[in-house]
Amino acid sequence: MKVPASQYQCALGRLQPQLTDLEAMKRNGWRDQHILVVNESDERLDFIEREIVRRIGERLYGAGGTCHG
């Protein structure tokens, strides 16, 4: 005998965060506060641009790839 799935929704469901459009958040951050968030491996960048992003990141925050702490 198959029992249909319950349609009951948890009362806490409305408190869960909504899905966020990350690209829109990045775009607004740049336009409003001049904060740039760039993934080093973003396919929209060419080789030179990815290398520049990597070098800036390493200069400001140290070599990537490992986390000590």
C-alpha positions in Angstrom: 0.0 0.0 0.0 1.4 3.4 -1.0 0.9 6.3 1.2 1.0 9.8 -0.4 3.7 12.2 0.8 2.5 14.6 3.4 2.0 18.2 2.3 2.7 19.5 5.8 5.3 22.3 5.8 7.4 23.2 8.8 6.6 26.6 10.4 10.4 27.4 10.4 10.5 27.0 6.6 9.7 30.7 6.1 12.8 31.6 8.1 15.2 29.8 5.8 17.3 32.2 3.6 16.2 32.7 0.1 18.5 31.8 -2.8 20.8 34.7 -3.6 21.9 35.7 -7.1 25.6 35.9 -6.5 26.4 37.7 -9.8 23.9 40.4 -8.9 25.4 40.8 -5.5 28.9 41.1 -7.0 27.6 43.6 -9.5 25.9 45.7 -6.9 29.0 45.6 -4.6 31.1 47.0 -7.4 28.7 49.7 -8.5 27.7 50.8 -5.0 30.9 50.4 -3.0 33.7 49.7 -5.5 34.3 46.2 -4.0 35.4 43.7 -6.7 34.9 40.0 -6.2 36.7 37.9 -8.9 37.3 34.2 -9.1 40.8 33.5 -10.4 39.4 30.8 -12.7 36.5 32.8 -14.2 36.1 31.8 -17.8 35.2 35.4 -18.8 38.8 36.4 -18.1 41.7 35.8 -20.5 45.1 34.4 -19.3 46.6 37.8 -18.6 43.6 38.9 -16.6 43.6 35.7 -14.5 47.3 36.1 -13.8 46.8 39.7 -12.7 44.0 38.6 -10.3 46.2 35.8 -8.9 49.1 38.1 -8.3 47.0 40.7 -6.6 45.5 38.1 -4.4 48.9 36.7 -3.5 50.3 40.1 -2.8 47.4 41.1 -0.5 46.7 37.8 1.2 49.7 35.5 0.6 49.9 32.3 -1.5 46.6 30.5 -2.0 45.8 26.8 -1.9 46.6 26.1 1.7 45.1 27.2 5.0 47.2 27.1 8.1 45.3 27.6 11.3 
